[in-house]
Amino acid sequence: MIPRSDITDLDRAKFLEKLWEASRSHDGILLFGWAADFVASYKKAYRNWQWFTDGRRVATDELRIKFGNEPEIAMPFPLANSSPADHPAADPGCCMFLIRDEGRQQPCNAPAVCQRKSGFLYCEMHRDAVQADLKRRTGKVLALYPFTPI
């Protein structure tokens, strides 16, 4: 894949800085696997302006497509052909955690018991799974608030 020429390395650097900060807050974005390693390698770079290669530009653009619309980032990907996720929305008052069902990602839709500051809702099972995974990976816990349906 060829990186977009209309997005500058400075734009990519600003995005990665915002993503790093959002991933460090208690109720921010959860980065796992290669994404967490990728952003950490950017932060460790001695000269961030020389860090970008064509492959890293493409990977940064992919992360921006995935996380750019998050309220903590507020940097949507500037593509006419970019589109929102094609999975259905969760039912009101139900868990928004995405699970794979019939080959597609679907919201869990179990009754929600807690929510993040951003309004993302979790059922008991996914709340416990996300908390355990975050605790195992980073030693931190996710700030969650009780959810009471209206």
Salt bridges, closest charged atoms under 4 A:
ASP6 OD2 - ARG4 NH2 2.26
ASP9 OD1 - ARG12 NH1 3.34
ASP9 OD1 - ARG57 NE 2.79
GLU17 OE1 - LYS43 NZ 2.95
ASP54 OD1 - ARG57 NH1 3.09
ASP61 OD1 - ARG12 NE 3.01
ASP128 OD1 - ARG127 NE 3.01
ASP133 OD1 - ARG136 NH2 2.39
